[in-house]
Amino acid sequence: MSFYDVLHRRRDTRGEFTGAPIPADVLRRVLAAAHAAPSVGLSQPWDFILVRDEHTRRAFRDHVLAERSVFAAELDAERATTFARIKVEGILEATLGVVVTYDPDRGAPAVLGRHAIADAGLYSVCLAIENLWLAATAEGLGVGWVSFYREDALRRLLDVPPAVRPVAWLCLGPVDALPDTPDLERHGWRNRLPLDDVLHEERYTRRPSR
């Protein structure tokens, strides 16, 4: 696939994981791509925790399902019906979990470029996540970003130090196929906006909310 094919083929994967092993060299390439991401002041503030243990993954899955219920309880009836059809995680189905963390002390105290934008380090971690995601897609793997969790719960589960922030639990592994249409579009939760709806020239132009 060309770069643009990979970019548009990328999906947030949930139910397509096969659980098959990831060859060690493939996993290494994907993680090396993540580690090659740009970072503010070359601080490289990320760490990657590979989670294979079933007990740990099951405990996290149970926490995620509880948080799913909390969110569902806040929805109106129509939205709740739509949400009920959407799978939000593939924690047990995926081959492994990759937890990406942010260490604000990496490269401190003088992180070049972070003095005026405190979140620049966090943005750097997100770039590493995107690199991982695109590399995985190029390798024929699926990635699913699990966001239904409390940071403190994940921190305790994986013994993450208090100063380090868990940013993402990524489900990673071989898939049967990547769907042509993202799940949230397919289930009617949201549609992708046209580029022109988010494009501005010179100044931010206010538009009617959707």
C-alpha positions as a LaTeX table, in Angstrom:
\begin{tabular}{lrrr}
\hline
Residue & $x$ (\AA) & $y$ (\AA) & $z$ (\AA) \\
\hline
Met1 & 0.00 & 0.00 & 0.00 \\
Ser2 & 1.09 & 3.57 & $-0.62$ \\
Phe3 & 1.30 & 5.94 & 2.32 \\
Tyr4 & $-2.09$ & 7.45 & 1.47 \\
Asp5 & $-3.63$ & 3.99 & 1.17 \\
Val6 & $-2.38$ & 3.19 & 4.67 \\
Leu7 & $-3.63$ & 6.53 & 6.00 \\
His8 & $-7.16$ & 6.03 & 4.72 \\
Arg9 & $-7.23$ & 2.30 & 5.47 \\
Arg10 & $-6.48$ & 2.79 & 9.17 \\
Arg11 & $-9.38$ & 1.83 & 11.42 \\
Asp12 & $-10.16$ & 1.79 & 15.13 \\
Thr13 & $-10.52$ & $-1.99$ & 15.39 \\
Arg14 & $-12.83$ & $-3.77$ & 17.83 \\
Gly15 & $-14.37$ & $-7.05$ & 16.75 \\
Glu16 & $-12.05$ & $-8.12$ & 13.94 \\
Phe17 & $-9.10$ & $-9.43$ & 15.99 \\
Thr18 & $-8.14$ & $-13.07$ & 15.45 \\
Gly19 & $-5.87$ & $-13.45$ & 18.49 \\
Ala20 & $-3.12$ & $-14.89$ & 16.31 \\
Pro21 & 0.51 & $-14.24$ & 17.33 \\
Ile22 & 2.38 & $-11.21$ & 16.04 \\
Pro23 & 5.79 & $-12.18$ & 14.63 \\
Ala24 & 8.52 & $-10.71$ & 16.84 \\
Asp25 & 10.14 & $-8.82$ & 13.97 \\
Val26 & 6.80 & $-7.25$ & 12.97 \\
Leu27 & 6.07 & $-6.13$ & 16.52 \\
Arg28 & 9.56 & $-4.67$ & 16.76 \\
Arg29 & 9.08 & $-2.70$ & 13.53 \\
Val30 & 5.76 & $-1.30$ & 14.72 \\
Leu31 & 7.20 & $-0.23$ & 18.08 \\
Ala32 & 10.29 & 1.22 & 16.39 \\
Ala33 & 8.00 & 3.30 & 14.16 \\
Ala34 & 6.26 & 4.64 & 17.26 \\
His35 & 9.60 & 5.44 & 18.88 \\
Ala36 & 10.68 & 7.31 & 15.72 \\
Ala37 & 7.97 & 9.93 & 16.24 \\
Pro38 & 8.93 & 13.59 & 16.61 \\
Ser39 & 8.84 & 14.98 & 20.13 \\
Val40 & 9.14 & 18.40 & 21.71 \\
Gly41 & 12.78 & 19.10 & 22.54 \\
Leu42 & 13.58 & 15.52 & 21.52 \\
Ser43 & 12.28 & 14.58 & 24.97 \\
Gln44 & 10.80 & 11.26 & 23.76 \\
Pro45 & 8.39 & 11.28 & 26.73 \\
Trp46 & 6.68 & 7.98 & 25.90 \\
Asp47 & 6.97 & 4.45 & 27.25 \\
Phe48 & 5.28 & 1.32 & 25.88 \\
Ile49 & 3.98 & $-1.37$ & 28.24 \\
Leu50 & 3.21 & $-4.67$ & 26.48 \\
Val51 & 0.37 & $-6.47$ & 28.26 \\
Arg52 & $-0.18$ & $-10.13$ & 27.42 \\
Asp53 & $-1.30$ & $-11.53$ & 30.78 \\
Glu54 & $-4.93$ & $-12.67$ & 30.58 \\
His55 & $-5.70$ & $-11.86$ & 34.23 \\
Thr56 & $-4.52$ & $-8.26$ & 33.75 \\
Arg57 & $-6.42$ & $-7.87$ & 30.50 \\
Arg58 & $-9.58$ & $-9.35$ & 32.00 \\
Ala59 & $-9.38$ & $-6.97$ & 34.97 \\
Phe60 & $-9.00$ & $-4.01$ & 32.62 \\
Arg61 & $-11.85$ & $-5.25$ & 30.40 \\
Asp62 & $-14.14$ & $-5.46$ & 33.45 \\
His63 & $-13.26$ & $-1.88$ & 34.38 \\
Val64 & $-13.93$ & $-0.71$ & 30.81 \\
Leu65 & $-17.34$ & $-2.40$ & 30.73 \\
Ala66 & $-18.25$ & $-0.69$ & 34.00 \\
Glu67 & $-17.30$ & 2.69 & 32.54 \\
Arg68 & $-19.28$ & 1.87 & 29.41 \\
Ser69 & $-22.34$ & 1.45 & 31.63 \\
Val70 & $-21.68$ & 4.82 & 33.27 \\
Phe71 & $-21.60$ & 6.51 & 29.87 \\
Ala72 & $-24.66$ & 4.65 & 28.58 \\
Ala73 & $-26.68$ & 5.79 & 31.59 \\
Glu74 & $-26.11$ & 9.44 & 30.56 \\
Leu75 & $-27.58$ & 9.01 & 27.06 \\
Asp76 & $-31.11$ & 9.69 & 25.91 \\
Ala77 & $-33.13$ & 6.70 & 24.70 \\
Glu78 & $-32.32$ & 7.11 & 21.00 \\
Arg79 & $-28.59$ & 7.54 & 21.56 \\
Ala80 & $-28.56$ & 4.67 & 24.06 \\
Thr81 & $-30.10$ & 2.36 & 21.46 \\
Thr82 & $-27.43$ & 3.34 & 18.93 \\
Phe83 & $-24.65$ & 3.00 & 21.49 \\
Ala84 & $-25.82$ & $-0.48$ & 22.52 \\
Arg85 & $-24.83$ & $-1.75$ & 19.06 \\
Ile86 & $-21.28$ & $-0.38$ & 19.27 \\
Lys87 & $-18.42$ & $-2.50$ & 20.59 \\
Val88 & $-15.97$ & $-0.25$ & 22.44 \\
Glu89 & $-13.06$ & $-2.63$ & 23.05 \\
Gly90 & $-11.25$ & $-5.74$ & 21.86 \\
Ile91 & $-9.11$ & $-6.24$ & 24.95 \\
Leu92 & $-9.41$ & $-10.01$ & 25.22 \\
Glu93 & $-9.73$ & $-10.67$ & 21.49 \\
Ala94 & $-6.53$ & $-8.81$ & 20.54 \\
Thr95 & $-3.14$ & $-10.49$ & 20.72 \\
Leu96 & $-1.85$ & $-8.00$ & 23.27 \\
Gly97 & $-2.36$ & $-4.58$ & 24.75 \\
Val98 & 0.13 & $-1.75$ & 24.26 \\
Val99 & $-0.22$ & 0.91 & 26.92 \\
Val100 & 1.42 & 4.18 & 25.94 \\
Thr101 & 2.37 & 6.55 & 28.75 \\
Tyr102 & 3.57 & 10.14 & 29.06 \\
Asp103 & 6.44 & 11.07 & 31.38 \\
Pro104 & 6.55 & 14.86 & 31.78 \\
Asp105 & 9.91 & 14.61 & 33.55 \\
Arg106 & 11.64 & 13.04 & 30.53 \\
Gly107 & 14.17 & 15.60 & 29.35 \\
Ala108 & 13.22 & 18.02 & 32.14 \\
Pro109 & 13.72 & 20.58 & 33.51 \\
Ala110 & 14.63 & 22.41 & 30.29 \\
Val111 & 12.44 & 20.81 & 27.61 \\
Leu112 & 13.16 & 22.89 & 24.56 \\
Gly113 & 9.88 & 24.19 & 23.11 \\
Arg114 & 7.61 & 23.25 & 26.03 \\
His115 & 7.94 & 26.42 & 28.10 \\
Ala116 & 4.94 & 28.13 & 26.45 \\
Ile117 & 2.81 & 25.08 & 25.62 \\
Ala118 & 2.61 & 22.77 & 28.62 \\
Asp119 & 0.83 & 20.04 & 26.66 \\
Ala120 & 3.47 & 19.81 & 23.92 \\
Gly121 & 4.84 & 16.65 & 25.54 \\
Leu122 & 1.41 & 15.05 & 25.53 \\
Tyr123 & 1.03 & 15.97 & 21.86 \\
Ser124 & 4.34 & 14.20 & 21.23 \\
Val125 & 2.98 & 10.99 & 22.75 \\
Cys126 & $-0.05$ & 11.23 & 20.46 \\
Leu127 & 2.32 & 11.44 & 17.47 \\
Ala128 & 3.98 & 8.23 & 18.65 \\
Ile129 & 0.57 & 6.58 & 18.88 \\
Glu130 & $-0.31$ & 7.64 & 15.34 \\
Asn131 & 3.04 & 6.34 & 14.06 \\
Leu132 & 2.32 & 2.99 & 15.74 \\
Trp133 & $-1.17$ & 2.90 & 14.26 \\
Leu134 & $-0.05$ & 3.59 & 10.71 \\
Ala135 & 2.84 & 1.12 & 10.93 \\
Ala136 & 0.48 & $-1.55$ & 12.25 \\
Thr137 & $-1.92$ & $-0.88$ & 9.39 \\
Ala138 & 0.92 & $-1.21$ & 6.88 \\
Glu139 & 1.80 & $-4.57$ & 8.49 \\
Gly140 & $-1.77$ & $-5.83$ & 8.17 \\
Leu141 & $-2.49$ & $-5.50$ & 11.90 \\
Gly142 & $-5.45$ & $-3.89$ & 13.63 \\
Val143 & $-5.31$ & $-1.32$ & 16.42 \\
Gly144 & $-8.10$ & $-0.30$ & 18.77 \\
Trp145 & $-7.73$ & 2.64 & 21.15 \\
Val146 & $-9.65$ & 1.93 & 24.35 \\
Ser147 & $-10.83$ & 5.15 & 25.99 \\
Phe148 & $-13.47$ & 3.94 & 28.47 \\
Tyr149 & $-11.26$ & 3.91 & 31.56 \\
Arg150 & $-10.14$ & 6.02 & 34.50 \\
Glu151 & $-6.45$ & 6.87 & 34.44 \\
Asp152 & $-5.96$ & 6.09 & 38.12 \\
Ala153 & $-7.45$ & 2.62 & 37.65 \\
Leu154 & $-5.04$ & 1.81 & 34.83 \\
Arg155 & $-2.15$ & 3.34 & 36.75 \\
Arg156 & $-2.82$ & 1.04 & 39.70 \\
Leu157 & $-3.32$ & $-2.02$ & 37.49 \\
Leu158 & 0.07 & $-1.62$ & 35.77 \\
Asp159 & 2.06 & $-0.01$ & 38.61 \\
Val160 & 2.56 & 3.19 & 36.62 \\
Pro161 & 4.35 & 5.82 & 38.77 \\
Pro162 & 2.20 & 8.72 & 40.01 \\
Ala163 & 4.00 & 11.30 & 37.85 \\
Val164 & 3.53 & 9.27 & 34.66 \\
Arg165 & 0.26 & 9.55 & 32.78 \\
Pro166 & $-1.28$ & 6.56 & 30.96 \\
Val167 & $-2.47$ & 8.00 & 27.65 \\
Ala168 & $-3.75$ & 4.99 & 25.71 \\
Trp169 & $-4.45$ & 1.30 & 25.93 \\
Leu170 & $-4.07$ & 0.07 & 22.36 \\
Cys171 & $-5.40$ & $-3.35$ & 21.41 \\
Leu172 & $-3.02$ & $-4.76$ & 18.80 \\
Gly173 & $-3.03$ & $-7.88$ & 16.67 \\
Pro174 & $-3.85$ & $-9.61$ & 13.39 \\
Val175 & $-7.39$ & $-9.12$ & 12.10 \\
Asp176 & $-9.72$ & $-10.94$ & 9.73 \\
Ala177 & $-10.06$ & $-7.70$ & 7.76 \\
Leu178 & $-10.27$ & $-3.97$ & 8.28 \\
Pro179 & $-13.80$ & $-2.68$ & 7.64 \\
Asp180 & $-14.36$ & $-0.31$ & 4.74 \\
Thr181 & $-16.45$ & 2.00 & 6.94 \\
Pro182 & $-15.47$ & 3.04 & 10.49 \\
Asp183 & $-17.69$ & 1.48 & 13.18 \\
Leu184 & $-19.12$ & 4.78 & 14.44 \\
Glu185 & $-20.22$ & 5.72 & 10.93 \\
Arg186 & $-21.54$ & 2.24 & 10.19 \\
His187 & $-23.67$ & 2.26 & 13.34 \\
Gly188 & $-24.92$ & 5.80 & 12.81 \\
Trp189 & $-23.18$ & 7.47 & 15.74 \\
Arg190 & $-21.33$ & 10.14 & 13.75 \\
Asn191 & $-20.27$ & 10.84 & 10.16 \\
Arg192 & $-16.98$ & 12.28 & 8.99 \\
Leu193 & $-17.25$ & 15.97 & 8.13 \\
Pro194 & $-16.25$ & 17.16 & 4.65 \\
Leu195 & $-12.81$ & 18.78 & 4.61 \\
Asp196 & $-14.29$ & 22.11 & 3.52 \\
Asp197 & $-16.37$ & 22.23 & 6.71 \\
Val198 & $-13.22$ & 22.41 & 8.84 \\
Leu199 & $-11.02$ & 24.48 & 6.52 \\
His200 & $-10.35$ & 28.16 & 7.22 \\
Glu201 & $-8.37$ & 30.84 & 5.41 \\
Glu202 & $-6.36$ & 33.39 & 7.39 \\
Arg203 & $-8.83$ & 33.60 & 10.32 \\
Tyr204 & $-11.10$ & 31.20 & 12.15 \\
Thr205 & $-14.59$ & 31.44 & 10.64 \\
Arg206 & $-17.48$ & 30.54 & 12.90 \\
Arg207 & $-19.97$ & 28.12 & 11.43 \\
Pro208 & $-23.27$ & 26.75 & 12.68 \\
Ser209 & $-22.70$ & 23.88 & 15.13 \\
Arg210 & $-23.68$ & 20.36 & 14.07 \\
\hline
\end{tabular}
